[in-house]
Amino acid sequence: MTTVRTRFAPSPTGDLHIGGARTALFNWLLARHFGGAFILRIEDTDVARSTHESIQVILDAMTWLGLDWDEGPFYQTQRTSLYQEMADQLVAKGKAYRCYCLPEELEAKREAAMKAGLKPKYDRTCLHRKTAPADGPFAIRFFSPDEGKTVVEDLIQGRVEFDNSELDDLIILRSDGFPTYNFSVVVDDVTMAITHVIRGNDHLNNTPRQIQIYQSLGYPLPKFGHVPMILGPDKKKLSKRHGAQSVMEYQTMGYLPQAVVNYLVRLGWSYGDQEEFTLKELIEKFTLEAVGKAAAAINPGKLDWLNSQYIKRMELDELANKVLPFIEAKGYSISDIDLLKKAVLSFKERSKTLVEMAELSAFYFCDEIVYEESAAKKFLTGDSLNFFEEIIHFLSKEAILKKESNHLLIQRLSESKNEPLVKIAQPLRVALTGRTVSPPIDEVMEVLGKEKVIQRLKKAVEYIQKSEIRISKSETNPNDQIF
């Protein structure tokens, strides 16, 4: 069997979006499945729009996803002499010809065809030209057959036929010496011995032109497979309003690369009812036969769920290292790694993303707690003063705080006051975290430690006392405005 060689060939004119990332992933998996080679090629001949920054973003995104390449990256701008050589070969064979038409002449032809209700198509003026302008600039056009059909035997879409009469003599080499897409991609795939061309189905209409160029150059065809597009959750064209489109946006939003890979591969590919796959399983099970023809719709909820599963299974040390930059981005300097690990452990089972984990666990690392207004109004009241003072008194005698003893303290306090447990726990939660939702409060106390718990409880007592004074003054002088 011929060694499978696939490629990913992005244009560096912006970020690597999820459609391109999925295409790269499918090519990578196919190559890895057959023990072949995955080639990275940068199609940067659009010099006006290609940037070094975009190239680096593409490389960074693929590295983050774990899509390592075996050869490359190759840059088309460094291969222009090869394209010119191949174009000259086609001219010598009578399969291509020089076109001296000026841009304004071509535009006039296009407008005339449109007015006549015809499809704009080059009229082969230069094919029949007897004499060429002296030293005039010229492009090279491919001589496309007029009759018959060009057939694409697509691995995903099936057999697709194109009438040759619908195809015109496209320019393959511009007057500036740079190739056009349909020509450069064939030359590159031929010279890089690509066996499988797997790409988005927006390229399907380009394929008959490329097949004709392969045949004119005398090279065998690779196998083509055109992957359906990705739609938004509303089954319409994917747009910015649907959330992240760039791969690196997913990184910024706190998703793990393993989860994003798992999510992307399931956009169009399936293996029974299985949802979660290890990388080893994907390589083992991936085939193009299991890629569907229909467009796939993104499902942000599915990505959240997948990401939460990977977070739950990740080793604590690794997860702590992953979430650390997100906590530091919130302005916290982490010197106590043990505290970090305990905080991460307390949210490991309940976080969908690393960003969410950083936000939820921020109260562990801040010096001053900021109370949610509604939570403070409801729970930090005079009724809580006695609870807090008794807890402070008890904890001051403890050497260290343990979850079990913390729970026992709250339970005994609840029984002695003849109050439901929640009447003790919720005010305590607001005092220690600033909010009404957190991990179990006895666990929070253990992670924070004795010093921080007492410090925050004293602050809560002070807050309540000041609030009581303000309320008292307000009741004494009802017409006074309280700020």
LUMPATI-768405 format. One record per atom (N, C-alpha, C, O): x, y, z. Coordinates in steps of 0.2 Angstrom, whole numbers, plus 5000, padded with zeros to 4 digits. Atoms other than C-alpha are relative to their C-alpha. Example, Ala and Ser with C-alpha at 12.3 -4.5 7.8 and 13.67 -1.06 7.14 Angstrom:
BEGIN
500449945000
506249785039
500450065000
500950055003
499649944999
506849955036
499650055003
499950115004
# end
This chain:
BEGIN
500449945000
500050005000
500450065000
500950075004
499749945000
500650174996
500050045006
499450045009
500049974994
501150275011
499550065000
499650104995
500549955000
499750395015
500350075002
500750075007
499749944998
500250575015
499550064999
499250074994
500549954999
499050715020
500350075001
500950075003
499849934999
499250905021
499550045003
498950035002
500449954998
498551055029
500350064998
500950074999
499749945004
498751215019
499650065001
499350094997
500449934998
498051375028
500350064997
500950064995
499849945003
498151545021
500150055006
499750055010
499849964994
499051665034
499750075000
500050125000
500349935000
497751805033
499650015006
499250065006
500449994994
496951785050
500249955005
500649915004
499950054995
496751675065
499849934997
499549924991
500250065002
496551485063
499349995003
499249985009
500750014998
494651455064
499849935001
500249894999
500250074998
493751305070
499949954994
500149894994
500150045006
493351245052
500749984998
500749924996
499350015003
495151255047
500349955005
500749905003
499750054995
495651165064
499749934999
500149884999
500350075001
494451025060
500349974994
500449914994
499750035006
495151005043
500749975001
500949924999
499350024998
496950995050
499949945004
500349895003
500150064996
496350875063
499849934996
500149884997
500250065004
495550755050
500649984996
500749924996
499450025003
497150755040
500549975004
500849925002
499550034995
498250725055
499849935002
500249895002
500250064998
497150585061
500049954994
500249894996
500050055005
497050505044
500749984999
500949924998
499350015001
498950515042
500349955006
500649905005
499850044994
499250445060
499649935000
500049885002
500350075000
497950305057
500349954996
500449894997
499750055005
498850235042
500850005001
501249974997
499250004999
500650275049
500350044995
500950024993
499849965005
500850405036
500450065002
500650075008
499749934999
501550585035
499550055000
499050054995
500449945000
500650745039
500450064999
500950075002
499649955002
501350895030
499650075001
499050085000
500349934998
501051085035
500350044994
500950054993
499849965006
501051205020
499750075001
499150075003
500349934999
500751395022
499950034993
500450044989
500149975007
499951465006
499950085001
499450115002
499949934998
500551645008
500150044994
500550094994
499949965006
500551704990
499650064999
499750104995
500449945000
499251824994
500450055005
500250065010
499549964997
500651944999
499750065004
499950085009
500349944997
499552095003
499649985006
499650035011
500450014994
498552005016
500349955005
500149945011
499650044996
499751875023
500450035005
500850085003
499649974995
500651915039
500449955004
500249905005
499650044995
501951845050
499749985006
499749935009
500450014994
500851865065
499549954999
499449915003
500450065001
499551755057
500349944999
500049895001
499750065001
500751625052
500249975007
500149915009
499850024993
501351625071
499449975003
499449925007
500650024996
499551615077
499849934997
499649895001
500250065003
499251465065
500549945003
500249895006
499550054997
500851375072
499849995007
499949935009
500250004993
500351415090
499449965001
499449915005
500650044999
498651345088
500049934998
499849895002
499950075001
499151185080
500449975005
500349915007
499650024995
500451165093
499649985006
499749935010
500550004994
499151195107
499649944999
499449905004
500450065001
498051065099
500349935000
500049885000
499650065000
499450935098
500049974993
500249914992
500050025007
499350925079
500750014997
500950064993
499350005002
501250895076
500049984992
499749944990
499950025007
501850895058
500649974998
501149985002
499450045001
503150775050
500450044995
501050034995
499649965005
503650895036
499850075000
499250085000
500249935001
503651085034
500150045007
500550015011
500549975005
503051215036
500450024994
500950054994
499749985006
503351245018
499650074998
499050085000
500249945002
503051425011
499950014993
500450004989
500049995007
502351454994
500450064997
500650054991
499649945003
503251624992
500749984999
501150014996
499350025001
504851524993
500149954994
500649924993
500050065005
504351404979
499850034993
499549994988
500349975006
503851534965
500449974994
500149974988
499650025006
505251474953
499749934998
499749924992
500350075001
504451294954
499350014996
499249984991
500649995003
502751364949
500150034993
499850014988
499949975007
503451464934
500349954996
500149944990
499750055004
504451314928
499449954998
499449934992
500550045001
502851204929
499550034995
499250004990
500449965004
501851344920
500350004993
499949994988
499650005007
503151354906
499949934997
499949924991
500150065003
502951164904
499449994997
499349964991
500650015003
501151174901
499950044993
499650024989
500049965006
501451314888
500349964995
500149964989
499750035005
502651214879
499649944997
499749924992
500450065003
501451064878
499350024997
498949984994
500649975003
500051184872
499449995004
498849995002
500550014995
499051154888
499950075003
499450075007
500149944997
499251334893
500250054995
500650044990
499849955005
499551504884
500150075004
499850085009
499849934997
500151684888
499450044998
499150044993
500649955001
498751814890
500350075002
500550085007
499849935000
499151994887
499550055002
499650115002
500649964998
497452064891
500150045006
500350025011
500049964995
497452214902
499449995005
498949975003
500650014995
496352214918
499450044998
498950024998
500649965002
495252354911
499749964994
499149974993
500350045005
495052244895
499649945002
499049935000
500350064997
494552094905
499350025003
498849995003
500649974997
493352204915
499450014995
498850004996
500449985006
492552264899
499649944997
499049944996
500350075002
492252084893
499549975005
499049955003
500450034995
491552034909
499350045001
498850015001
500649955000
490252184909
499649984994
499049984995
500350015006
489852144891
499649935001
499049934999
500350065000
489451964895
499450005005
498949975004
500549994995
488452014911
499350034996
498850014998
500649965003
487352134900
499649964995
499049964994
500350055005
487051994887
499749955004
499449905000
500350054996
486451884901
500449935000
500149885001
499550065000
487951764899
500449995006
500650045009
499650014995
489051684911
500750034998
501050024993
499349985002
490751784912
500549954999
500649915003
499550055002
492051684903
500550034995
500350064990
499549975004
493651724895
499949984992
499849924991
500150015007
493451734876
500649974996
500549974989
499450035003
495151664872
500350054994
500650024989
499749955005
495751824863
500749984999
501049984993
499350015001
497551784867
500249934998
500849924995
499850065003
497451604862
500150004993
500549974990
500050005007
497151654845
500450064997
500450084991
499649955002
498251804845
500649984996
501049934997
499550025005
499451804830
500750035002
501250005002
499449974998
500751924837
499950035007
499450055009
500149984993
501151964855
500350075001
500850094997
499749934999
501552144862
500750005002
500949955006
499350004998
503352184863
500150015007
499950075009
499849994993
503952164881
499450025004
499550055010
500649994996
502152174887
499949955006
500149905005
500250044994
501652104904
499549944998
499149964994
500550055001
500751934903
499949965005
500349955010
500250064996
499851804913
500049944996
500149944990
500150065003
499751624909
499449975002
499249965008
500750035000
498051544906
500149924999
500449904994
500150085001
497651354907
499549994994
499050034994
500450015006
496851294891
499549945002
499749885002
500550054997
495251204898
499649974994
499450014990
500450045006
494351074887
499350035001
499050045006
500749975001
492651134881
499549955001
498949965003
500550055000
491750964880
500149955005
500749945008
500050064995
491350814891
499950035007
499750085008
500149984993
491350814909
500749985004
501149945002
499450014996
492650814923
499649975007
499250005010
500450044995
492150684937
500550005006
501149985006
499750014994
492650694955
499749945004
499149945006
500250054996
492550534964
500250015008
500849995010
499949974993
492450604982
499949955005
499449915005
500050054995
492850494997
499450025005
499249975009
500649984995
491450595007
499450024996
498849994998
500649985003
490250674995
499849954994
499249964992
500250055005
490250524982
500250034993
500650084993
499849985007
490350544963
499650074999
499050084999
500249935002
490150734957
500250014993
500950014992
499849995007
490150774939
499950084998
499550115001
500049935002
490550944931
500050014993
500549974990
500049995008
490151004913
500650044999
500750105002
499449965001
491851064906
499850064996
500250114997
500249945003
490851194896
499950065005
499950115003
500149954994
490551284913
500750035002
500750075006
499349974997
492451304916
500350044994
500350024988
499649965005
493451434908
500750005001
501049965005
499350005000
495251464904
500350045006
500550105005
499849964994
495851514922
500750024999
501149994996
499349984999
497451614925
500349955005
500149945011
499650054995
498751494933
500650045003
500950025008
499449964998
500151624934
499950074998
499850094993
500249935001
499851804936
500650044997
501250014997
499549965003
500851944928
500650025004
501250035002
499549984995
501851974944
500449945001
500949945005
499650064999
502551794943
499749955006
500049905007
500350054994
501451724958
499549964997
499149984993
500550055002
500351574955
499350025003
499350055008
500750004997
498451574958
499949935004
500349895003
500150054996
497751454970
499949934997
500349884999
500150075003
497151314959
500649974996
500649914996
499450025003
498851304950
500549985006
500849925006
499550014994
499951314966
499849945004
500349905006
500250064996
498951184975
500249944997
500349895000
499950075003
499151054962
500849995000
501049945001
499350005000
501051094960
500349975006
500749935007
499850014994
501251084978
499849925002
500349895005
500250074998
500250924981
500449944995
500549894998
499650045004
501150844966
500749995003
501049935004
499350004998
502950884972
500149985007
500649955009
499950024993
502550844990
499749935001
499649905006
500350075000
501750674985
499449995004
499449945008
500650014996
500150704993
499549954997
499449954991
500450055002
499050554992
499250015001
498849994998
500749984999
497450625000
499950075002
500350105006
500149934999
496750794999
499350015003
498850005000
500649994996
495550825013
499950075002
500350105005
500149934999
494750995014
499350025001
498849975000
500749985000
493151095016
499749994994
500050004988
500450015007
491751065003
499950074997
499650074991
500049945004
491851254999
500649994994
500650044990
499550015005
493351194988
499849954995
500249934990
500250055005
492351064979
500050024993
500149994988
500049975007
492051174964
500650024997
500750024991
499449995003
493851204962
500349934998
500849934994
499750065001
494251024961
500049984992
500549954990
500050025007
493750994942
500650044997
500950014992
499549965004
494951134937
500749975002
501149964998
499450034998
496351054948
500149934997
500749914995
500050065003
495950884941
500350004993
500749974990
499749985007
496250954923
500750015000
501150004995
499349985000
497851024928
500549945002
501049934999
499750064998
498450864936
500149964993
500749944992
500050045006
498050774920
500450034994
500850004991
499649975005
498850904909
500850005002
501250004997
499350014998
500450894919
500349935000
500949915000
499950075001
500350704917
500249965007
500549925007
499950034993
500250664936
499449965002
498849985000
500650044998
499050534944
499650055006
499950095009
500449964995
497650604955
500149985007
500149925008
500050024993
497650604974
499249985001
498849994997
500750014998
496050544983
499850075003
500150105007
500349944998
494950694986
499449985005
499049935005
500650004995
493750715002
499850065002
500250105005
500249934998
492750865005
499550005006
499049975005
500350004994
492150895022
499550055001
499650114999
500649955000
490450975025
500250065005
500650055010
499949944996
490451155033
499749995007
499349945009
500249994994
490151195051
499550055001
499650114999
500549954999
488551285056
499950025007
500249995011
500149984993
488051385071
499449955003
499149915000
500550044996
486851305084
499350014997
498949974998
500749985003
485351385074
500049974993
499549984989
499950045006
485951275059
500150054994
499950044988
499949955005
486351435050
500850025000
501249995004
499349995001
488051505044
500350025007
500150065010
499649994993
489351505059
500250085000
500550104995
499849935000
489651685064
500250025007
500249975012
499749984993
490451785079
499549995005
499749985011
500550004995
488851795088
499949935003
499649925009
500050074997
488951605091
500549985005
500549935008
499550014995
490451625102
500750004996
500850034991
499350015002
492251575099
500049974993
499749924991
499950035006
492751545081
500849994999
500949944996
499350025000
494651555083
500249955005
500049955010
499850064996
495551405090
500350035007
500250015012
499749974994
496551525102
499550035005
499750045010
500549984996
494951595108
499849955005
499649975011
500250064995
494551425116
500550005005
500349985011
499550014995
496151425125
499950065005
500050055011
500149944996
495851605131
499449995005
499450015011
500650014996
494151545137
500049955005
499549935009
499950054994
494851405148
499949934998
499749895002
500250075002
494551255137
500749965000
501249994998
499450045001
495851115137
500049974993
499549964990
500050025007
496551065120
499849934999
499549924994
500350065001
496050885123
499350004999
499049964995
500849995001
494250935125
499850034993
499450014990
500149975006
494351045110
500149954994
499749954989
499950055005
495050905099
499549955000
499249944994
500650055000
493750785105
499450034997
499050004994
500649975003
492450915101
500050014993
499550004989
500049995007
493050955084
499949944996
499649944991
500050075004
493250775078
499249985000
499049954995
500750025000
491350745083
499650054996
499050034995
500449955005
490850895071
500049974993
500449994989
500050035006
490550775057
500249934999
500149904994
499750075000
491350615062
499749965006
499650005011
500350034994
490550485073
500349925000
500549904995
499850074999
490950305080
499549985005
499649985011
500550024996
489350235086
499750055005
499650115002
500349954996
488650325101
500550035005
500450075009
499549984996
490350355109
500150084999
500150104994
499949935000
490650535114
500750025002
501050074999
499349994998
492350535123
500549964997
500449904997
499450055003
493950475115
500650035002
500850095003
499349984999
495750475120
500350014993
500049994988
499749995006
496950525107
500249944996
500149934990
499850075002
497550345105
499349974997
499449944991
500750035003
495650295102
499950044993
499650004988
500149965006
495450435089
500449974994
500249964988
499650035005
496950375079
499849934998
499949924992
500150075001
496450195080
499350004996
499349964991
500750015003
494550225075
499950054994
499450034991
500249955005
494650375063
500049974993
500549944991
500050025007
494150335045
499550064997
499150085000
500449955004
493450455031
499349974999
498850014998
500750035001
491950325029
499550025005
498950025004
500549984995
491250385045
499950085001
499650105005
500249935001
491250565040
499450014996
499349994991
500649995003
489550625036
500050054995
500450094994
500149955005
488950725021
499750065002
499850124999
500449944998
487850845030
500450045005
500950025008
499649954996
488451005039
499949985007
499349965009
500150014993
488750995057
499950065004
500250115002
500149944996
488151115070
500450005006
500449955010
499650004994
489151175084
499550005006
498950015006
500450004994
488551145102
500450025006
500749975009
499649984995
489351245115
499949965007
500449955010
500250044994
488451145129
500449945000
500649915005
499650075001
489350985122
500750025002
501049975005
499349984999
491051075123
500150015007
500649995010
499949984993
490751135141
500049935004
500449925008
500050064997
490250955146
500649964999
500949935004
499450045002
491750875137
500650035004
501049995007
499549974997
492851005145
500049985008
500549975011
500150024993
492150965162
500349935002
500549925007
499850074999
492550785160
500749995000
501049965004
499350005001
494350815155
500350035007
500850015009
499849964994
494550935170
499949955006
500449945010
500150054995
493850795182
500549955000
500749935005
499550065000
495050665176
500750025000
501249985000
499349985001
496650775175
500349995007
500050015012
499650014994
497950745188
500050075004
500150125000
500049944996
497950875202
500550054999
500450114997
499449965001
499650945199
500050034993
500150094993
500149975006
499350965181
499550054999
499650104996
500649965000
497651045183
500250075004
500050125001
499849944996
498451165196
500450054995
500450114995
499649975005
499751215183
499650044994
499850094992
500449975005
498451245170
499650065002
499550104998
500449944998
497351355180
500350065003
500150115003
499649954997
498751455188
500050064996
499950124999
499949945004
498951575173
499350045000
499350105000
500649975000
497051615174
499850035006
499550095007
500149964994
497051655192
500550065001
500350115003
499549945000
498651765190
499750054996
499850114997
500249955004
497751855176
499450045003
499350105001
500549964996
496451905189
500350055005
500050085009
499749964996
497751995198
500349975007
500550015011
499850044993
498251865212
500749974999
500849944994
499350035000
500051825215
500049935005
499949945011
500150074996
500051635221
500749985002
501249964998
499350024997
501551595232
499949945004
500349905005
500250064996
500651455242
499749954995
499149954994
500250055004
500551315230
499649945003
499149925000
500550044996
499751205243
499350025000
498849984999
500649975000
498351325244
499749994993
499149984993
500350015007
498151325225
499849934999
499249934996
500250075002
498051135224
499349995004
498949955002
500650014996
496751135238
499450034997
498850014997
500549975003
495751265230
499749974993
499149964992
500150045006
495851175213
499649945001
499149924998
500350064998
495351015221
499250015002
498849975001
500749994998
493751095229
499650024994
498950014995
500449985006
493151155212
500149954994
499849964989
499950045006
493751015201
499449964997
499349954991
500750035002
492050925201
499550044998
499050024995
500649965001
491051075198
500250064995
499850114994
499849955004
492051185185
499949974992
500149924991
500050015007
491651185166
500650024996
500849994991
499449975003
493151285161
500550025005
500450035011
499549974996
494851345168
499850075002
500050095008
500249934998
494151525168
499550005005
499550045010
500550004995
492651475178
500349985007
500150005012
499750024994
493751385190
500450065004
500450065010
499649954997
494851535192
499550055003
499750085009
500549964997
493351645195
499749985006
499650015011
500450024994
492451535207
500549995006
500350005012
499650014995
494051505217
500450065003
500850065007
499649944998
494651685218
500050025007
500450055010
500049984993
494051705236
500549975004
500649995010
499550034996
495351585242
500650055000
501050045005
499349975001
496751705236
500050085001
500550115002
500149924999
496051885238
500250025008
500049985012
499849984994
496651985253
499350035004
499350025010
500649974998
494952075255
499449974997
499449974991
500650025002
493251995253
499550054998
499450105002
500649955002
491952095243
499449965000
499349914996
500650035000
490252045247
499550014995
499550074992
500649995004
488852015235
499550045003
499350025009
500449964996
487652155239
499449975003
499249975008
500650044997
486052045240
500249955005
499849945010
499850054995
487051915249
500150035007
499950005012
499949964994
487652035262
499450035004
499350025010
500649974997
485952115265
499649955003
499349965008
500450064997
485151945268
500349975005
499949945010
499750054995
486451855278
500450035005
500550015011
499549974995
487651975286
499550055004
499650115003
500549964996
486352045299
500249995008
500649955009
499950004993
486252065318
499949935002
500249915007
500150074998
485651885319
500649965000
500749915003
499450045001
487351825313
500550015005
501049985006
499549984996
488351915326
500249955005
500849935006
499850044995
488251795340
500349934997
500849905000
499850065003
488551645328
500850014999
501249975000
499349995002
490151725321
500550015006
501049985006
499649994995
490851775338
500149935004
500749925006
499950074997
490551595345
500549964996
500949934999
499550045004
491451525330
500750025001
501249985001
499349974999
492951645332
500349975006
500849965007
499850024994
493051595350
500249935000
500749915003
499850075001
493051415346
500649984996
501149954998
499450025004
494251415332
500650035002
501250005001
499349974998
495551525341
500349955005
500949955006
499750064996
495851365352
500249954996
500649904999
499850055005
496051255337
500750014997
500950074996
499349995003
497851225331
499950004992
500250054989
500250005007
497251185313
499349984999
499049955003
500750015002
495551175304
500049944996
500349934991
500150065004
494951005298
499350004998
498850025002
500650005002
493450975288
499549975005
498950005006
500550044996
492650855300
499850045006
499350045008
500149964994
492850965315
499650064999
499250095003
500449945002
492251115306
499249984999
498850025002
500750025001
490651025301
499749985007
499150005008
500250014994
490450965319
499850065004
499350075008
500149934996
490651145326
499350034997
498950055001
500649975003
489251205314
499449965002
498949995004
500650044998
488151065318
499850015007
499250025009
500149994993
488351085337
499750075001
499250085005
500249934999
488051275335
499250004998
498850045001
500750015003
486451235325
499549975005
499050005006
500450034995
485851125339
499950045006
499350045009
500049964994
486251235353
499550074999
499250095004
500449945001
485351385345
499349984997
498950024997
500650025003
483951275339
499850034993
499250054992
500149975007
484151335321
500249954995
500649914996
499850055005
484251245305
500750014998
501050074999
499350005002
485951205299
500250064995
500750104995
499949955005
485751325284
500050075003
500350125000
500049934997
485451475296
500750025003
500850075004
499349984998
487251455302
500550004994
500950044993
499650015005
488051395286
500050054995
500550084992
500049955005
487451525274
500350075002
500750094998
499749944998
487951675284
500849995000
501250044998
499350015000
489651595287
500350004993
500850024992
499750015007
489851555268
500150074997
500650094994
500049935002
489451745264
500650035003
501050075000
499449974997
490751795277
500649984997
501150024997
499450035003
492051685270
500250014993
500850014991
499950005007
491751695252
499750064996
499950074991
500349945004
490751845248
499449984996
499050034994
500650025004
489351745240
499649945003
499849925008
500450054997
488051615243
500149934997
499849895000
499950075003
488651475232
500849995001
501250034999
499350024999
490351385236
500049935001
499549905002
500050074997
490951215240
499850005007
499750055010
500250014993
490451145257
500450055004
501050055004
499649954996
490851275270
500549975004
501050005006
499550034996
491751155281
500649994996
501249994999
499450015005
492851115266
500450074999
501050074999
499749935001
493151305263
500450025006
500950055005
499649984994
493651335281
500749965000
501249995002
499450044999
494951195280
500550034995
501150034996
499649975006
495651265263
500350075002
500950085002
499849934998
495751445270
500550005006
500950035006
499550004994
496551395286
499750055006
499450095005
500349964994
496251465304
500150074999
499750115001
499949924999
497051635302
499650044995
499350094997
500549965005
496051685286
499349995002
498950045002
500750014998
494451615293
499850055005
499350085005
500249954995
494551715309
500150074998
499750115000
499949935002
495151865300
499450024996
499150084997
500649985004
493651865288
499450005004
498950045003
500650004995
492451825302
500050075004
499550105005
500049944997
493051975311
499850064996
499550114998
500249955005
492852085296
499350004999
499050054999
500850015001
491052015294
499750035006
499250075006
500349974994
490752065312
500050075000
499550115002
500049935001
491352235309
499650034995
499350084996
500549985006
490352255293
499350005003
498950055002
500750004997
488752205303
499950055005
499450095005
500149954995
489052315317
500050074997
499650114999
500049945004
489352465305
499350014997
499050064997
500750005003
487752415296
499550015005
499050055003
500549994995
486752405312
500050085002
499550115003
500049934999
487352585316
499750044995
499350094997
500349965006
486852655299
499249995001
498950045000
500750025000
485152565301
499750045006
499150075005
500249974994
484952635318
499950084999
499450115001
500049935001
485352815313
499450024995
499150074995
500649995005
484152795298
499450005003
498950045001
500750014997
482752745309
499950065005
499350085006
500049944996
483152895321
499850064996
499450104998
500049945004
483253025307
499749974993
500149974988
500350035006
482052945293
500150054994
500050024989
499949955005
482253105283
500750014997
500850044992
499349995002
484153095282
500149964994
499949904994
499850045005
484853035266
500749965002
501149995004
499450044998
486052895270
500449984993
500249954989
499650025006
487552865258
500449945002
500849924998
# end
